[in-house]
């Protein structure tokens, strides 16, 4: 994947993970290492949210009714 494609994917992942728009950031000025670190932070955030979701699902009532 080229750098510009990576930046577009990263922007989309960050927006999806946070619900915020980060278009004000000039990602092209960030170093490759900085971009990778941002991607790792997004991955960590999503992994934490999935663990939290697993806990919620595990404790949900089995009848499927929302109380």
Secondary structure, DSSP 8 states (H G I E B T S, - for coil): --HHHHHHHHHHHHHHHHS---TTS-GGGS-HHHHHHHHHHHHHHHHHHHHHHHHHHHHS-TT----
